[in-house]
Amino acid sequence: MRENLKQARKNEGMTQQQMADYLHITLRYYKKLESGDADGSITLWDSLEDLFEIPQRLLREIPNNHPCQADSQ
């Protein structure tokens, strides 16, 4: 789950449907982005970065898949 993306959306008071409409994608695809089941294009992440004013590397982060986590265990 991309918690940073979900929280940014909620902080803006936007629903998943409003995000999908803003990005010109389907609701199903947006849900996959937020859950981490889809990667999305650079253009899409640029739009999210502009909207939320949060670096896309933070928005894209999926905590359970952090590469350093596996090394430190």
mmJSON file of the N, C-alpha and C atoms, coordinates in Angstrom:
{"data_MODEL":{"atom_site":{
"group_PDB":["ATOM","ATOM","ATOM","ATOM","ATOM","ATOM","ATOM","ATOM","ATOM","ATOM","ATOM","ATOM","ATOM","ATOM","ATOM","ATOM","ATOM","ATOM","ATOM","ATOM","ATOM","ATOM","ATOM","ATOM","ATOM","ATOM","ATOM","ATOM","ATOM","ATOM","ATOM","ATOM","ATOM","ATOM","ATOM","ATOM","ATOM","ATOM","ATOM","ATOM","ATOM","ATOM","ATOM","ATOM","ATOM","ATOM","ATOM","ATOM","ATOM","ATOM","ATOM","ATOM","ATOM","ATOM","ATOM","ATOM","ATOM","ATOM","ATOM","ATOM","ATOM","ATOM","ATOM","ATOM","ATOM","ATOM","ATOM","ATOM","ATOM","ATOM","ATOM","ATOM","ATOM","ATOM","ATOM","ATOM","ATOM","ATOM","ATOM","ATOM","ATOM","ATOM","ATOM","ATOM","ATOM","ATOM","ATOM","ATOM","ATOM","ATOM","ATOM","ATOM","ATOM","ATOM","ATOM","ATOM","ATOM","ATOM","ATOM","ATOM","ATOM","ATOM","ATOM","ATOM","ATOM","ATOM","ATOM","ATOM","ATOM","ATOM","ATOM","ATOM","ATOM","ATOM","ATOM","ATOM","ATOM","ATOM","ATOM","ATOM","ATOM","ATOM","ATOM","ATOM","ATOM","ATOM","ATOM","ATOM","ATOM","ATOM","ATOM","ATOM","ATOM","ATOM","ATOM","ATOM","ATOM","ATOM","ATOM","ATOM","ATOM","ATOM","ATOM","ATOM","ATOM","ATOM","ATOM","ATOM","ATOM","ATOM","ATOM","ATOM","ATOM","ATOM","ATOM","ATOM","ATOM","ATOM","ATOM","ATOM","ATOM","ATOM","ATOM","ATOM","ATOM","ATOM","ATOM","ATOM","ATOM","ATOM","ATOM","ATOM","ATOM","ATOM","ATOM","ATOM","ATOM","ATOM","ATOM","ATOM","ATOM","ATOM","ATOM","ATOM","ATOM","ATOM","ATOM","ATOM","ATOM","ATOM","ATOM","ATOM","ATOM","ATOM","ATOM","ATOM","ATOM","ATOM","ATOM","ATOM","ATOM","ATOM","ATOM","ATOM","ATOM","ATOM","ATOM","ATOM","ATOM","ATOM","ATOM","ATOM","ATOM","ATOM","ATOM","ATOM","ATOM","ATOM","ATOM"],
"id":[1,2,3,4,5,6,7,8,9,10,11,12,13,14,15,16,17,18,19,20,21,22,23,24,25,26,27,28,29,30,31,32,33,34,35,36,37,38,39,40,41,42,43,44,45,46,47,48,49,50,51,52,53,54,55,56,57,58,59,60,61,62,63,64,65,66,67,68,69,70,71,72,73,74,75,76,77,78,79,80,81,82,83,84,85,86,87,88,89,90,91,92,93,94,95,96,97,98,99,100,101,102,103,104,105,106,107,108,109,110,111,112,113,114,115,116,117,118,119,120,121,122,123,124,125,126,127,128,129,130,131,132,133,134,135,136,137,138,139,140,141,142,143,144,145,146,147,148,149,150,151,152,153,154,155,156,157,158,159,160,161,162,163,164,165,166,167,168,169,170,171,172,173,174,175,176,177,178,179,180,181,182,183,184,185,186,187,188,189,190,191,192,193,194,195,196,197,198,199,200,201,202,203,204,205,206,207,208,209,210,211,212,213,214,215,216,217,218,219],
"type_symbol":["N","C","C","N","C","C","N","C","C","N","C","C","N","C","C","N","C","C","N","C","C","N","C","C","N","C","C","N","C","C","N","C","C","N","C","C","N","C","C","N","C","C","N","C","C","N","C","C","N","C","C","N","C","C","N","C","C","N","C","C","N","C","C","N","C","C","N","C","C","N","C","C","N","C","C","N","C","C","N","C","C","N","C","C","N","C","C","N","C","C","N","C","C","N","C","C","N","C","C","N","C","C","N","C","C","N","C","C","N","C","C","N","C","C","N","C","C","N","C","C","N","C","C","N","C","C","N","C","C","N","C","C","N","C","C","N","C","C","N","C","C","N","C","C","N","C","C","N","C","C","N","C","C","N","C","C","N","C","C","N","C","C","N","C","C","N","C","C","N","C","C","N","C","C","N","C","C","N","C","C","N","C","C","N","C","C","N","C","C","N","C","C","N","C","C","N","C","C","N","C","C","N","C","C","N","C","C","N","C","C","N","C","C","N","C","C","N","C","C"],
"label_atom_id":["N","CA","C","N","CA","C","N","CA","C","N","CA","C","N","CA","C","N","CA","C","N","CA","C","N","CA","C","N","CA","C","N","CA","C","N","CA","C","N","CA","C","N","CA","C","N","CA","C","N","CA","C","N","CA","C","N","CA","C","N","CA","C","N","CA","C","N","CA","C","N","CA","C","N","CA","C","N","CA","C","N","CA","C","N","CA","C","N","CA","C","N","CA","C","N","CA","C","N","CA","C","N","CA","C","N","CA","C","N","CA","C","N","CA","C","N","CA","C","N","CA","C","N","CA","C","N","CA","C","N","CA","C","N","CA","C","N","CA","C","N","CA","C","N","CA","C","N","CA","C","N","CA","C","N","CA","C","N","CA","C","N","CA","C","N","CA","C","N","CA","C","N","CA","C","N","CA","C","N","CA","C","N","CA","C","N","CA","C","N","CA","C","N","CA","C","N","CA","C","N","CA","C","N","CA","C","N","CA","C","N","CA","C","N","CA","C","N","CA","C","N","CA","C","N","CA","C","N","CA","C","N","CA","C","N","CA","C","N","CA","C","N","CA","C","N","CA","C","N","CA","C","N","CA","C"],
"label_alt_id":[null,null,null,null,null,null,null,null,null,null,null,null,null,null,null,null,null,null,null,null,null,null,null,null,null,null,null,null,null,null,null,null,null,null,null,null,null,null,null,null,null,null,null,null,null,null,null,null,null,null,null,null,null,null,null,null,null,null,null,null,null,null,null,null,null,null,null,null,null,null,null,null,null,null,null,null,null,null,null,null,null,null,null,null,null,null,null,null,null,null,null,null,null,null,null,null,null,null,null,null,null,null,null,null,null,null,null,null,null,null,null,null,null,null,null,null,null,null,null,null,null,null,null,null,null,null,null,null,null,null,null,null,null,null,null,null,null,null,null,null,null,null,null,null,null,null,null,null,null,null,null,null,null,null,null,null,null,null,null,null,null,null,null,null,null,null,null,null,null,null,null,null,null,null,null,null,null,null,null,null,null,null,null,null,null,null,null,null,null,null,null,null,null,null,null,null,null,null,null,null,null,null,null,null,null,null,null,null,null,null,null,null,null,null,null,null,null,null,null],
"label_comp_id":["MET","MET","MET","ARG","ARG","ARG","GLU","GLU","GLU","ASN","ASN","ASN","LEU","LEU","LEU","LYS","LYS","LYS","GLN","GLN","GLN","ALA","ALA","ALA","ARG","ARG","ARG","LYS","LYS","LYS","ASN","ASN","ASN","GLU","GLU","GLU","GLY","GLY","GLY","MET","MET","MET","THR","THR","THR","GLN","GLN","GLN","GLN","GLN","GLN","GLN","GLN","GLN","MET","MET","MET","ALA","ALA","ALA","ASP","ASP","ASP","TYR","TYR","TYR","LEU","LEU","LEU","HIS","HIS","HIS","ILE","ILE","ILE","THR","THR","THR","LEU","LEU","LEU","ARG","ARG","ARG","TYR","TYR","TYR","TYR","TYR","TYR","LYS","LYS","LYS","LYS","LYS","LYS","LEU","LEU","LEU","GLU","GLU","GLU","SER","SER","SER","GLY","GLY","GLY","ASP","ASP","ASP","ALA","ALA","ALA","ASP","ASP","ASP","GLY","GLY","GLY","SER","SER","SER","ILE","ILE","ILE","THR","THR","THR","LEU","LEU","LEU","TRP","TRP","TRP","ASP","ASP","ASP","SER","SER","SER","LEU","LEU","LEU","GLU","GLU","GLU","ASP","ASP","ASP","LEU","LEU","LEU","PHE","PHE","PHE","GLU","GLU","GLU","ILE","ILE","ILE","PRO","PRO","PRO","GLN","GLN","GLN","ARG","ARG","ARG","LEU","LEU","LEU","LEU","LEU","LEU","ARG","ARG","ARG","GLU","GLU","GLU","ILE","ILE","ILE","PRO","PRO","PRO","ASN","ASN","ASN","ASN","ASN","ASN","HIS","HIS","HIS","PRO","PRO","PRO","CYS","CYS","CYS","GLN","GLN","GLN","ALA","ALA","ALA","ASP","ASP","ASP","SER","SER","SER","GLN","GLN","GLN"],
"label_asym_id":["A","A","A","A","A","A","A","A","A","A","A","A","A","A","A","A","A","A","A","A","A","A","A","A","A","A","A","A","A","A","A","A","A","A","A","A","A","A","A","A","A","A","A","A","A","A","A","A","A","A","A","A","A","A","A","A","A","A","A","A","A","A","A","A","A","A","A","A","A","A","A","A","A","A","A","A","A","A","A","A","A","A","A","A","A","A","A","A","A","A","A","A","A","A","A","A","A","A","A","A","A","A","A","A","A","A","A","A","A","A","A","A","A","A","A","A","A","A","A","A","A","A","A","A","A","A","A","A","A","A","A","A","A","A","A","A","A","A","A","A","A","A","A","A","A","A","A","A","A","A","A","A","A","A","A","A","A","A","A","A","A","A","A","A","A","A","A","A","A","A","A","A","A","A","A","A","A","A","A","A","A","A","A","A","A","A","A","A","A","A","A","A","A","A","A","A","A","A","A","A","A","A","A","A","A","A","A","A","A","A","A","A","A","A","A","A","A","A","A"],
"label_entity_id":["1","1","1","1","1","1","1","1","1","1","1","1","1","1","1","1","1","1","1","1","1","1","1","1","1","1","1","1","1","1","1","1","1","1","1","1","1","1","1","1","1","1","1","1","1","1","1","1","1","1","1","1","1","1","1","1","1","1","1","1","1","1","1","1","1","1","1","1","1","1","1","1","1","1","1","1","1","1","1","1","1","1","1","1","1","1","1","1","1","1","1","1","1","1","1","1","1","1","1","1","1","1","1","1","1","1","1","1","1","1","1","1","1","1","1","1","1","1","1","1","1","1","1","1","1","1","1","1","1","1","1","1","1","1","1","1","1","1","1","1","1","1","1","1","1","1","1","1","1","1","1","1","1","1","1","1","1","1","1","1","1","1","1","1","1","1","1","1","1","1","1","1","1","1","1","1","1","1","1","1","1","1","1","1","1","1","1","1","1","1","1","1","1","1","1","1","1","1","1","1","1","1","1","1","1","1","1","1","1","1","1","1","1","1","1","1","1","1","1"],
"label_seq_id":[1,1,1,2,2,2,3,3,3,4,4,4,5,5,5,6,6,6,7,7,7,8,8,8,9,9,9,10,10,10,11,11,11,12,12,12,13,13,13,14,14,14,15,15,15,16,16,16,17,17,17,18,18,18,19,19,19,20,20,20,21,21,21,22,22,22,23,23,23,24,24,24,25,25,25,26,26,26,27,27,27,28,28,28,29,29,29,30,30,30,31,31,31,32,32,32,33,33,33,34,34,34,35,35,35,36,36,36,37,37,37,38,38,38,39,39,39,40,40,40,41,41,41,42,42,42,43,43,43,44,44,44,45,45,45,46,46,46,47,47,47,48,48,48,49,49,49,50,50,50,51,51,51,52,52,52,53,53,53,54,54,54,55,55,55,56,56,56,57,57,57,58,58,58,59,59,59,60,60,60,61,61,61,62,62,62,63,63,63,64,64,64,65,65,65,66,66,66,67,67,67,68,68,68,69,69,69,70,70,70,71,71,71,72,72,72,73,73,73],
"pdbx_PDB_ins_code":[null,null,null,null,null,null,null,null,null,null,null,null,null,null,null,null,null,null,null,null,null,null,null,null,null,null,null,null,null,null,null,null,null,null,null,null,null,null,null,null,null,null,null,null,null,null,null,null,null,null,null,null,null,null,null,null,null,null,null,null,null,null,null,null,null,null,null,null,null,null,null,null,null,null,null,null,null,null,null,null,null,null,null,null,null,null,null,null,null,null,null,null,null,null,null,null,null,null,null,null,null,null,null,null,null,null,null,null,null,null,null,null,null,null,null,null,null,null,null,null,null,null,null,null,null,null,null,null,null,null,null,null,null,null,null,null,null,null,null,null,null,null,null,null,null,null,null,null,null,null,null,null,null,null,null,null,null,null,null,null,null,null,null,null,null,null,null,null,null,null,null,null,null,null,null,null,null,null,null,null,null,null,null,null,null,null,null,null,null,null,null,null,null,null,null,null,null,null,null,null,null,null,null,null,null,null,null,null,null,null,null,null,null,null,null,null,null,null,null],
"Cartn_x":[0.847,0.0,0.891,0.563,1.285,0.61,1.012,0.395,0.603,1.768,2.027,1.086,0.835,-0.09,-1.509,-1.917,-3.254,-3.443,-2.45,-2.557,-2.57,-1.769,-1.753,-3.123,-3.727,-5.069,-6.075,-6.027,-6.968,-6.748,-5.49,-5.185,-5.775,-5.876,-6.481,-7.999,-8.536,-9.982,-10.55,-9.751,-10.172,-10.494,-11.488,-11.816,-10.947,-10.962,-10.231,-10.817,-12.125,-12.751,-12.307,-12.222,-11.76,-10.319,-9.497,-8.107,-8.053,-8.852,-8.89,-9.316,-10.33,-10.793,-9.7,-9.027,-7.952,-6.833,-6.525,-5.436,-5.877,-7.181,-7.743,-7.475,-7.683,-7.546,-8.805,-8.943,-10.104,-9.919,-11.037,-10.997,-10.245,-10.492,-9.822,-8.302,-7.827,-6.384,-5.834,-6.569,-6.086,-5.979,-6.968,-6.919,-5.69,-5.323,-4.129,-2.863,-2.857,-1.71,-1.561,-2.672,-2.641,-2.301,-2.736,-2.459,-1.049,-0.415,0.921,0.91,-0.273,-0.382,-0.093,0.06,0.425,1.502,2.372,3.479,3.148,2.402,2.081,3.217,2.863,3.853,4.54,5.649,6.366,5.466,4.735,3.83,2.78,2.236,1.24,1.838,3.019,3.665,4.081,4.449,4.734,3.489,2.331,1.074,0.752,0.978,0.728,1.694,2.934,3.938,3.543,3.076,2.638,1.411,0.463,-0.764,-0.491,0.266,0.482,1.704,2.579,3.841,4.656,4.671,5.437,6.27,7.561,8.391,7.789,7.801,7.178,7.849,9.115,9.77,9.092,8.589,7.867,6.458,5.807,4.459,4.466,5.512,5.598,6.009,6.535,7.097,6.062,6.476,5.691,6.547,6.228,7.096,7.559,6.723,7.106,8.084,8.259,9.15,10.428,10.736,11.925,13.162,14.059,15.211,16.152,16.277,17.202,16.651,15.363,14.745,15.249,15.301,15.733,17.201,18.023,19.437,19.688,18.822,19.058,18.493,17.836,17.241,18.182],
"Cartn_y":[-1.178,0.0,1.24,2.157,3.426,4.387,4.281,5.086,6.585,6.988,8.417,8.998,8.235,8.676,8.762,7.739,7.715,8.888,9.122,10.211,11.577,11.741,13.005,13.275,12.231,12.367,12.774,12.11,12.414,13.823,14.235,15.591,16.656,16.349,17.272,17.169,16.193,16.009,15.43,14.63,14.067,12.585,12.14,10.726,10.056,8.74,8.027,8.344,8.504,8.835,10.213,11.184,12.523,12.476,11.639,11.497,10.893,9.868,9.234,10.238,11.025,12.043,13.08,13.53,14.515,13.989,12.7,12.091,11.554,11.607,11.088,9.59,8.86,7.415,6.822,5.505,4.867,4.76,4.642,4.447,3.164,2.128,0.847,1.0,1.733,1.927,2.772,3.793,4.605,3.749,2.912,2.043,1.14,0.683,-0.144,0.667,1.931,2.789,2.929,3.231,3.473,2.2,1.063,-0.198,-0.714,-0.173,-0.622,-1.727,-2.045,-3.1,-2.609,-1.302,-0.715,0.326,0.498,1.444,2.847,2.97,4.29,4.865,5.818,6.453,7.614,8.04,9.201,10.434,10.589,11.733,11.748,10.597,10.487,10.905,10.394,10.737,12.205,12.762,14.203,15.005,14.576,15.266,15.185,14.024,13.864,14.708,14.743,15.557,17.036,17.491,18.888,19.177,18.252,18.447,18.522,17.574,17.478,18.235,18.629,19.282,18.399,17.106,16.094,15.355,15.145,14.431,13.067,12.745,11.494,10.271,10.35,9.199,8.85,9.874,9.614,9.104,9.658,9.212,7.767,7.379,6.038,4.969,5.382,4.446,3.438,2.191,1.106,0.564,0.899,0.584,-0.866,-1.831,-3.24,-3.686,-2.902,-3.278,-2.452,-1.766,-0.923,-1.804,-1.541,-2.406,-2.528,-1.524,-1.576,-2.446,-2.64,-3.437,-4.876,-5.456,-6.839,-7.004,-6.003,-6.071,-5.999,-5.283,-5.047,-6.157,-7.132,-8.213,-9.367],
"Cartn_z":[0.0,0.0,0.0,-0.872,-0.914,0.062,1.329,2.386,2.172,1.663,1.45,0.398,-0.651,-1.692,-1.138,-0.419,0.174,1.135,1.98,2.956,2.274,1.234,0.488,-0.125,-0.685,-1.27,-0.206,0.923,2.008,2.557,2.639,3.123,2.211,0.922,-0.048,-0.054,0.695,0.75,-0.536,-1.222,-2.503,-2.362,-3.106,-3.17,-4.221,-4.225,-5.261,-6.639,-6.725,-8.009,-8.483,-7.573,-7.951,-8.437,-7.812,-8.257,-9.655,-9.871,-11.188,-12.25,-11.943,-12.888,-13.147,-12.104,-12.23,-13.143,-12.999,-13.766,-15.123,-15.39,-16.64,-16.792,-15.695,-15.698,-15.069,-15.135,-14.526,-13.011,-12.332,-10.881,-10.546,-11.298,-11.065,-11.145,-12.143,-12.289,-11.14,-10.733,-9.609,-8.348,-8.101,-6.925,-6.974,-8.163,-8.307,-8.014,-8.407,-8.093,-6.583,-5.931,-4.493,-3.72,-4.2,-3.507,-3.801,-4.841,-5.217,-6.246,-6.784,-7.797,-9.21,-9.395,-10.696,-10.451,-11.443,-11.298,-11.785,-12.854,-13.393,-14.212,-15.057,-15.936,-15.222,-15.765,-15.226,-15.276,-16.356,-16.504,-15.405,-15.099,-14.041,-12.699,-12.38,-11.099,-11.067,-12.216,-12.284,-11.918,-12.415,-12.105,-10.616,-10.027,-8.586,-7.762,-8.179,-7.488,-7.541,-8.686,-8.826,-7.97,-7.95,-7.18,-5.685,-5.182,-3.736,-3.236,-4.151,-3.787,-2.842,-3.193,-2.466,-3.509,-3.252,-4.236,-4.572,-5.859,-6.281,-5.689,-5.355,-4.736,-3.415,-2.696,-1.457,-1.733,-2.744,-3.094,-3.589,-4.288,-4.885,-3.884,-2.757,-1.785,-1.283,-1.269,-0.689,0.459,1.698,2.836,2.925,2.652,2.783,1.717,0.663,-0.428,-0.461,0.614,0.639,0.522,-0.464,-0.711,0.476,1.29,2.435,3.552,3.613,4.651,4.614,3.44,3.299,3.717,3.407,3.753,5.252,5.964,7.387,8.266,7.675,8.492,8.63],
"occupancy":[1.0,1.0,1.0,1.0,1.0,1.0,1.0,1.0,1.0,1.0,1.0,1.0,1.0,1.0,1.0,1.0,1.0,1.0,1.0,1.0,1.0,1.0,1.0,1.0,1.0,1.0,1.0,1.0,1.0,1.0,1.0,1.0,1.0,1.0,1.0,1.0,1.0,1.0,1.0,1.0,1.0,1.0,1.0,1.0,1.0,1.0,1.0,1.0,1.0,1.0,1.0,1.0,1.0,1.0,1.0,1.0,1.0,1.0,1.0,1.0,1.0,1.0,1.0,1.0,1.0,1.0,1.0,1.0,1.0,1.0,1.0,1.0,1.0,1.0,1.0,1.0,1.0,1.0,1.0,1.0,1.0,1.0,1.0,1.0,1.0,1.0,1.0,1.0,1.0,1.0,1.0,1.0,1.0,1.0,1.0,1.0,1.0,1.0,1.0,1.0,1.0,1.0,1.0,1.0,1.0,1.0,1.0,1.0,1.0,1.0,1.0,1.0,1.0,1.0,1.0,1.0,1.0,1.0,1.0,1.0,1.0,1.0,1.0,1.0,1.0,1.0,1.0,1.0,1.0,1.0,1.0,1.0,1.0,1.0,1.0,1.0,1.0,1.0,1.0,1.0,1.0,1.0,1.0,1.0,1.0,1.0,1.0,1.0,1.0,1.0,1.0,1.0,1.0,1.0,1.0,1.0,1.0,1.0,1.0,1.0,1.0,1.0,1.0,1.0,1.0,1.0,1.0,1.0,1.0,1.0,1.0,1.0,1.0,1.0,1.0,1.0,1.0,1.0,1.0,1.0,1.0,1.0,1.0,1.0,1.0,1.0,1.0,1.0,1.0,1.0,1.0,1.0,1.0,1.0,1.0,1.0,1.0,1.0,1.0,1.0,1.0,1.0,1.0,1.0,1.0,1.0,1.0,1.0,1.0,1.0,1.0,1.0,1.0,1.0,1.0,1.0,1.0,1.0,1.0],
"B_iso_or_equiv":[0.0,0.0,0.0,0.0,0.0,0.0,0.0,0.0,0.0,0.0,0.0,0.0,0.0,0.0,0.0,0.0,0.0,0.0,0.0,0.0,0.0,0.0,0.0,0.0,0.0,0.0,0.0,0.0,0.0,0.0,0.0,0.0,0.0,0.0,0.0,0.0,0.0,0.0,0.0,0.0,0.0,0.0,0.0,0.0,0.0,0.0,0.0,0.0,0.0,0.0,0.0,0.0,0.0,0.0,0.0,0.0,0.0,0.0,0.0,0.0,0.0,0.0,0.0,0.0,0.0,0.0,0.0,0.0,0.0,0.0,0.0,0.0,0.0,0.0,0.0,0.0,0.0,0.0,0.0,0.0,0.0,0.0,0.0,0.0,0.0,0.0,0.0,0.0,0.0,0.0,0.0,0.0,0.0,0.0,0.0,0.0,0.0,0.0,0.0,0.0,0.0,0.0,0.0,0.0,0.0,0.0,0.0,0.0,0.0,0.0,0.0,0.0,0.0,0.0,0.0,0.0,0.0,0.0,0.0,0.0,0.0,0.0,0.0,0.0,0.0,0.0,0.0,0.0,0.0,0.0,0.0,0.0,0.0,0.0,0.0,0.0,0.0,0.0,0.0,0.0,0.0,0.0,0.0,0.0,0.0,0.0,0.0,0.0,0.0,0.0,0.0,0.0,0.0,0.0,0.0,0.0,0.0,0.0,0.0,0.0,0.0,0.0,0.0,0.0,0.0,0.0,0.0,0.0,0.0,0.0,0.0,0.0,0.0,0.0,0.0,0.0,0.0,0.0,0.0,0.0,0.0,0.0,0.0,0.0,0.0,0.0,0.0,0.0,0.0,0.0,0.0,0.0,0.0,0.0,0.0,0.0,0.0,0.0,0.0,0.0,0.0,0.0,0.0,0.0,0.0,0.0,0.0,0.0,0.0,0.0,0.0,0.0,0.0,0.0,0.0,0.0,0.0,0.0,0.0],
"pdbx_formal_charge":[null,null,null,null,null,null,null,null,null,null,null,null,null,null,null,null,null,null,null,null,null,null,null,null,null,null,null,null,null,null,null,null,null,null,null,null,null,null,null,null,null,null,null,null,null,null,null,null,null,null,null,null,null,null,null,null,null,null,null,null,null,null,null,null,null,null,null,null,null,null,null,null,null,null,null,null,null,null,null,null,null,null,null,null,null,null,null,null,null,null,null,null,null,null,null,null,null,null,null,null,null,null,null,null,null,null,null,null,null,null,null,null,null,null,null,null,null,null,null,null,null,null,null,null,null,null,null,null,null,null,null,null,null,null,null,null,null,null,null,null,null,null,null,null,null,null,null,null,null,null,null,null,null,null,null,null,null,null,null,null,null,null,null,null,null,null,null,null,null,null,null,null,null,null,null,null,null,null,null,null,null,null,null,null,null,null,null,null,null,null,null,null,null,null,null,null,null,null,null,null,null,null,null,null,null,null,null,null,null,null,null,null,null,null,null,null,null,null,null],
"auth_seq_id":[1,1,1,2,2,2,3,3,3,4,4,4,5,5,5,6,6,6,7,7,7,8,8,8,9,9,9,10,10,10,11,11,11,12,12,12,13,13,13,14,14,14,15,15,15,16,16,16,17,17,17,18,18,18,19,19,19,20,20,20,21,21,21,22,22,22,23,23,23,24,24,24,25,25,25,26,26,26,27,27,27,28,28,28,29,29,29,30,30,30,31,31,31,32,32,32,33,33,33,34,34,34,35,35,35,36,36,36,37,37,37,38,38,38,39,39,39,40,40,40,41,41,41,42,42,42,43,43,43,44,44,44,45,45,45,46,46,46,47,47,47,48,48,48,49,49,49,50,50,50,51,51,51,52,52,52,53,53,53,54,54,54,55,55,55,56,56,56,57,57,57,58,58,58,59,59,59,60,60,60,61,61,61,62,62,62,63,63,63,64,64,64,65,65,65,66,66,66,67,67,67,68,68,68,69,69,69,70,70,70,71,71,71,72,72,72,73,73,73],
"auth_comp_id":["MET","MET","MET","ARG","ARG","ARG","GLU","GLU","GLU","ASN","ASN","ASN","LEU","LEU","LEU","LYS","LYS","LYS","GLN","GLN","GLN","ALA","ALA","ALA","ARG","ARG","ARG","LYS","LYS","LYS","ASN","ASN","ASN","GLU","GLU","GLU","GLY","GLY","GLY","MET","MET","MET","THR","THR","THR","GLN","GLN","GLN","GLN","GLN","GLN","GLN","GLN","GLN","MET","MET","MET","ALA","ALA","ALA","ASP","ASP","ASP","TYR","TYR","TYR","LEU","LEU","LEU","HIS","HIS","HIS","ILE","ILE","ILE","THR","THR","THR","LEU","LEU","LEU","ARG","ARG","ARG","TYR","TYR","TYR","TYR","TYR","TYR","LYS","LYS","LYS","LYS","LYS","LYS","LEU","LEU","LEU","GLU","GLU","GLU","SER","SER","SER","GLY","GLY","GLY","ASP","ASP","ASP","ALA","ALA","ALA","ASP","ASP","ASP","GLY","GLY","GLY","SER","SER","SER","ILE","ILE","ILE","THR","THR","THR","LEU","LEU","LEU","TRP","TRP","TRP","ASP","ASP","ASP","SER","SER","SER","LEU","LEU","LEU","GLU","GLU","GLU","ASP","ASP","ASP","LEU","LEU","LEU","PHE","PHE","PHE","GLU","GLU","GLU","ILE","ILE","ILE","PRO","PRO","PRO","GLN","GLN","GLN","ARG","ARG","ARG","LEU","LEU","LEU","LEU","LEU","LEU","ARG","ARG","ARG","GLU","GLU","GLU","ILE","ILE","ILE","PRO","PRO","PRO","ASN","ASN","ASN","ASN","ASN","ASN","HIS","HIS","HIS","PRO","PRO","PRO","CYS","CYS","CYS","GLN","GLN","GLN","ALA","ALA","ALA","ASP","ASP","ASP","SER","SER","SER","GLN","GLN","GLN"],
"auth_asym_id":["A","A","A","A","A","A","A","A","A","A","A","A","A","A","A","A","A","A","A","A","A","A","A","A","A","A","A","A","A","A","A","A","A","A","A","A","A","A","A","A","A","A","A","A","A","A","A","A","A","A","A","A","A","A","A","A","A","A","A","A","A","A","A","A","A","A","A","A","A","A","A","A","A","A","A","A","A","A","A","A","A","A","A","A","A","A","A","A","A","A","A","A","A","A","A","A","A","A","A","A","A","A","A","A","A","A","A","A","A","A","A","A","A","A","A","A","A","A","A","A","A","A","A","A","A","A","A","A","A","A","A","A","A","A","A","A","A","A","A","A","A","A","A","A","A","A","A","A","A","A","A","A","A","A","A","A","A","A","A","A","A","A","A","A","A","A","A","A","A","A","A","A","A","A","A","A","A","A","A","A","A","A","A","A","A","A","A","A","A","A","A","A","A","A","A","A","A","A","A","A","A","A","A","A","A","A","A","A","A","A","A","A","A","A","A","A","A","A","A"],
"auth_atom_id":["N","CA","C","N","CA","C","N","CA","C","N","CA","C","N","CA","C","N","CA","C","N","CA","C","N","CA","C","N","CA","C","N","CA","C","N","CA","C","N","CA","C","N","CA","C","N","CA","C","N","CA","C","N","CA","C","N","CA","C","N","CA","C","N","CA","C","N","CA","C","N","CA","C","N","CA","C","N","CA","C","N","CA","C","N","CA","C","N","CA","C","N","CA","C","N","CA","C","N","CA","C","N","CA","C","N","CA","C","N","CA","C","N","CA","C","N","CA","C","N","CA","C","N","CA","C","N","CA","C","N","CA","C","N","CA","C","N","CA","C","N","CA","C","N","CA","C","N","CA","C","N","CA","C","N","CA","C","N","CA","C","N","CA","C","N","CA","C","N","CA","C","N","CA","C","N","CA","C","N","CA","C","N","CA","C","N","CA","C","N","CA","C","N","CA","C","N","CA","C","N","CA","C","N","CA","C","N","CA","C","N","CA","C","N","CA","C","N","CA","C","N","CA","C","N","CA","C","N","CA","C","N","CA","C","N","CA","C","N","CA","C","N","CA","C","N","CA","C","N","CA","C","N","CA","C"],
"pdbx_PDB_model_num":[1,1,1,1,1,1,1,1,1,1,1,1,1,1,1,1,1,1,1,1,1,1,1,1,1,1,1,1,1,1,1,1,1,1,1,1,1,1,1,1,1,1,1,1,1,1,1,1,1,1,1,1,1,1,1,1,1,1,1,1,1,1,1,1,1,1,1,1,1,1,1,1,1,1,1,1,1,1,1,1,1,1,1,1,1,1,1,1,1,1,1,1,1,1,1,1,1,1,1,1,1,1,1,1,1,1,1,1,1,1,1,1,1,1,1,1,1,1,1,1,1,1,1,1,1,1,1,1,1,1,1,1,1,1,1,1,1,1,1,1,1,1,1,1,1,1,1,1,1,1,1,1,1,1,1,1,1,1,1,1,1,1,1,1,1,1,1,1,1,1,1,1,1,1,1,1,1,1,1,1,1,1,1,1,1,1,1,1,1,1,1,1,1,1,1,1,1,1,1,1,1,1,1,1,1,1,1,1,1,1,1,1,1,1,1,1,1,1,1]
}}}
